Amino acid sequence: MFEKLANLIFSALAIFAISQYLPGFTIDTYLTAAIVAFALGVVNVFIKPILTIVTLPITILTLGLFSFVVNAALIWGVAYFVPGFTITGFLPALIGAVALWLINTLLGIVVFPVKGR
Protein backbone atom coordinates (compact mmCIF):
# COMPACT_ATOMS: atom_id res chain seq x y z
CA MET A 1 0.00 0.00 0.00
CA PHE A 2 2.84 2.38 0.85
CA GLU A 3 4.49 1.74 -2.51
CA LYS A 4 1.31 2.61 -4.42
CA LEU A 5 0.84 5.86 -2.50
CA ALA A 6 4.52 6.77 -2.90
CA ASN A 7 4.32 5.99 -6.61
CA LEU A 8 1.28 8.27 -6.93
CA ILE A 9 3.09 11.10 -5.14
CA PHE A 10 6.25 10.64 -7.22
CA SER A 11 4.19 10.58 -10.41
CA ALA A 12 2.45 13.80 -9.41
CA LEU A 13 5.82 15.41 -8.69
CA ALA A 14 7.18 14.19 -12.02
CA ILE A 15 4.14 15.52 -13.91
CA PHE A 16 4.47 18.87 -12.17
CA ALA A 17 8.20 19.01 -12.95
CA ILE A 18 7.59 18.15 -16.60
CA SER A 19 5.04 20.96 -16.82
CA GLN A 20 7.65 23.43 -15.59
CA TYR A 21 10.19 22.56 -18.30
CA LEU A 22 8.15 21.41 -21.32
CA PRO A 23 6.36 24.10 -23.33
CA GLY A 24 2.85 23.11 -24.30
CA PHE A 25 2.45 20.87 -21.24
CA THR A 26 0.87 23.00 -18.51
CA ILE A 27 -0.56 22.25 -15.09
CA ASP A 28 -2.10 24.94 -12.89
CA THR A 29 -1.43 23.59 -9.37
CA TYR A 30 0.15 20.67 -7.59
CA LEU A 31 -3.35 19.43 -6.71
CA THR A 32 -4.10 19.27 -10.42
CA ALA A 33 -0.88 17.25 -10.88
CA ALA A 34 -2.06 14.82 -8.19
CA ILE A 35 -5.45 14.48 -9.92
CA VAL A 36 -3.68 13.89 -13.26
CA ALA A 37 -1.46 11.23 -11.68
CA PHE A 38 -4.50 9.49 -10.22
CA ALA A 39 -6.41 9.73 -13.50
CA LEU A 40 -3.42 8.33 -15.42
CA GLY A 41 -3.30 5.45 -12.95
CA VAL A 42 -6.96 4.67 -13.54
CA VAL A 43 -6.57 4.97 -17.32
CA ASN A 44 -3.48 2.73 -17.22
CA VAL A 45 -5.43 0.06 -15.36
CA PHE A 46 -8.61 0.03 -17.46
CA ILE A 47 -7.92 1.44 -20.93
CA LYS A 48 -4.22 0.83 -21.60
CA PRO A 49 -4.44 -3.00 -21.66
CA ILE A 50 -7.11 -2.83 -24.35
CA LEU A 51 -5.09 -0.37 -26.44
CA THR A 52 -1.97 -2.47 -25.96
CA ILE A 53 -3.69 -5.55 -27.36
CA VAL A 54 -5.22 -3.62 -30.26
CA THR A 55 -1.89 -2.00 -31.20
CA LEU A 56 0.25 -5.08 -30.59
CA PRO A 57 1.18 -5.69 -34.25
CA ILE A 58 2.51 -2.16 -34.80
CA THR A 59 4.20 -2.21 -31.39
CA ILE A 60 6.05 -5.38 -32.36
CA LEU A 61 6.92 -3.90 -35.75
CA THR A 62 8.44 -0.81 -34.09
CA LEU A 63 10.21 -2.90 -31.43
CA GLY A 64 8.07 -1.42 -28.66
CA LEU A 65 8.47 2.25 -29.51
CA PHE A 66 4.80 2.60 -30.45
CA SER A 67 3.95 2.11 -26.78
CA PHE A 68 5.19 5.68 -26.23
CA VAL A 69 2.61 6.84 -28.78
CA VAL A 70 -0.09 4.94 -26.88
CA ASN A 71 1.06 6.54 -23.60
CA ALA A 72 1.06 9.98 -25.24
CA ALA A 73 -2.49 9.43 -26.49
CA LEU A 74 -3.59 8.41 -22.99
CA ILE A 75 -1.96 11.49 -21.44
CA TRP A 76 -3.56 13.67 -24.09
CA GLY A 77 -6.92 12.07 -23.33
CA VAL A 78 -6.53 12.73 -19.61
CA ALA A 79 -5.73 16.36 -20.42
CA TYR A 80 -9.09 16.59 -22.17
CA PHE A 81 -10.98 15.56 -19.01
CA VAL A 82 -8.97 17.16 -16.18
CA PRO A 83 -9.47 20.92 -15.82
CA GLY A 84 -6.25 22.84 -15.27
CA PHE A 85 -4.19 20.38 -17.34
CA THR A 86 -3.62 21.37 -20.95
CA ILE A 87 -1.48 19.94 -23.71
CA THR A 88 -1.24 22.05 -26.87
CA GLY A 89 -0.27 19.31 -29.32
CA PHE A 90 0.73 15.72 -29.78
CA LEU A 91 4.49 16.39 -29.65
CA PRO A 92 4.39 17.81 -26.09
CA ALA A 93 2.27 14.79 -25.11
CA LEU A 94 4.83 12.42 -26.65
CA ILE A 95 7.81 14.15 -25.04
CA GLY A 96 5.90 14.28 -21.74
CA ALA A 97 5.14 10.54 -21.97
CA VAL A 98 8.81 9.70 -22.55
CA ALA A 99 9.92 12.04 -19.75
CA LEU A 100 7.32 10.62 -17.35
CA TRP A 101 8.42 7.08 -18.17
CA LEU A 102 12.08 7.98 -17.63
CA ILE A 103 11.49 9.79 -14.33
CA ASN A 104 9.21 7.06 -12.96
CA THR A 105 11.68 4.35 -13.99
CA LEU A 106 14.62 6.10 -12.34
CA LEU A 107 12.66 6.87 -9.18
CA GLY A 108 11.44 3.28 -9.05
CA ILE A 109 14.99 1.98 -9.22
CA VAL A 110 16.28 4.41 -6.59
CA VAL A 111 13.37 4.40 -4.14
CA PHE A 112 12.13 0.83 -4.53
CA PRO A 113 15.13 -1.33 -5.47
CA VAL A 114 14.58 -4.98 -6.26
CA LYS A 115 15.26 -7.05 -3.15
CA GLY A 116 16.81 -10.48 -3.12
CA ARG A 117 19.61 -9.94 -5.62
C-alpha positions as CSV (number, residue, x, y, z in Angstrom):
1,M,0.0,0.0,0.0
2,F,2.8,2.4,0.8
3,E,4.5,1.7,-2.5
4,K,1.3,2.6,-4.4
5,L,0.8,5.9,-2.5
6,A,4.5,6.8,-2.9
7,N,4.3,6.0,-6.6
8,L,1.3,8.3,-6.9
9,I,3.1,11.1,-5.1
10,F,6.2,10.6,-7.2
11,S,4.2,10.6,-10.4
12,A,2.4,13.8,-9.4
13,L,5.8,15.4,-8.7
14,A,7.2,14.2,-12.0
15,I,4.1,15.5,-13.9
16,F,4.5,18.9,-12.2
17,A,8.2,19.0,-12.9
18,I,7.6,18.1,-16.6
19,S,5.0,21.0,-16.8
20,Q,7.7,23.4,-15.6
21,Y,10.2,22.6,-18.3
22,L,8.1,21.4,-21.3
23,P,6.4,24.1,-23.3
24,G,2.8,23.1,-24.3
25,F,2.4,20.9,-21.2
26,T,0.9,23.0,-18.5
27,I,-0.6,22.3,-15.1
28,D,-2.1,24.9,-12.9
29,T,-1.4,23.6,-9.4
30,Y,0.1,20.7,-7.6
31,L,-3.3,19.4,-6.7
32,T,-4.1,19.3,-10.4
33,A,-0.9,17.2,-10.9
34,A,-2.1,14.8,-8.2
35,I,-5.4,14.5,-9.9
36,V,-3.7,13.9,-13.3
37,A,-1.5,11.2,-11.7
38,F,-4.5,9.5,-10.2
39,A,-6.4,9.7,-13.5
40,L,-3.4,8.3,-15.4
41,G,-3.3,5.5,-13.0
42,V,-7.0,4.7,-13.5
43,V,-6.6,5.0,-17.3
44,N,-3.5,2.7,-17.2
45,V,-5.4,0.1,-15.4
46,F,-8.6,0.0,-17.5
47,I,-7.9,1.4,-20.9
48,K,-4.2,0.8,-21.6
49,P,-4.4,-3.0,-21.7
50,I,-7.1,-2.8,-24.4
51,L,-5.1,-0.4,-26.4
52,T,-2.0,-2.5,-26.0
53,I,-3.7,-5.5,-27.4
54,V,-5.2,-3.6,-30.3
55,T,-1.9,-2.0,-31.2
56,L,0.2,-5.1,-30.6
57,P,1.2,-5.7,-34.2
58,I,2.5,-2.2,-34.8
59,T,4.2,-2.2,-31.4
60,I,6.0,-5.4,-32.4
61,L,6.9,-3.9,-35.8
62,T,8.4,-0.8,-34.1
63,L,10.2,-2.9,-31.4
64,G,8.1,-1.4,-28.7
65,L,8.5,2.2,-29.5
66,F,4.8,2.6,-30.4
67,S,4.0,2.1,-26.8
68,F,5.2,5.7,-26.2
69,V,2.6,6.8,-28.8
70,V,-0.1,4.9,-26.9
71,N,1.1,6.5,-23.6
72,A,1.1,10.0,-25.2
73,A,-2.5,9.4,-26.5
74,L,-3.6,8.4,-23.0
75,I,-2.0,11.5,-21.4
76,W,-3.6,13.7,-24.1
77,G,-6.9,12.1,-23.3
78,V,-6.5,12.7,-19.6
79,A,-5.7,16.4,-20.4
80,Y,-9.1,16.6,-22.2
81,F,-11.0,15.6,-19.0
82,V,-9.0,17.2,-16.2
83,P,-9.5,20.9,-15.8
84,G,-6.3,22.8,-15.3
85,F,-4.2,20.4,-17.3
86,T,-3.6,21.4,-21.0
87,I,-1.5,19.9,-23.7
88,T,-1.2,22.0,-26.9
89,G,-0.3,19.3,-29.3
90,F,0.7,15.7,-29.8
91,L,4.5,16.4,-29.7
92,P,4.4,17.8,-26.1
93,A,2.3,14.8,-25.1
94,L,4.8,12.4,-26.6
95,I,7.8,14.1,-25.0
96,G,5.9,14.3,-21.7
97,A,5.1,10.5,-22.0
98,V,8.8,9.7,-22.5
99,A,9.9,12.0,-19.7
100,L,7.3,10.6,-17.4
101,W,8.4,7.1,-18.2
102,L,12.1,8.0,-17.6
103,I,11.5,9.8,-14.3
104,N,9.2,7.1,-13.0
105,T,11.7,4.4,-14.0
106,L,14.6,6.1,-12.3
107,L,12.7,6.9,-9.2
108,G,11.4,3.3,-9.1
109,I,15.0,2.0,-9.2
110,V,16.3,4.4,-6.6
111,V,13.4,4.4,-4.1
112,F,12.1,0.8,-4.5
113,P,15.1,-1.3,-5.5
114,V,14.6,-5.0,-6.3
115,K,15.3,-7.1,-3.2
116,G,16.8,-10.5,-3.1
117,R,19.6,-9.9,-5.6
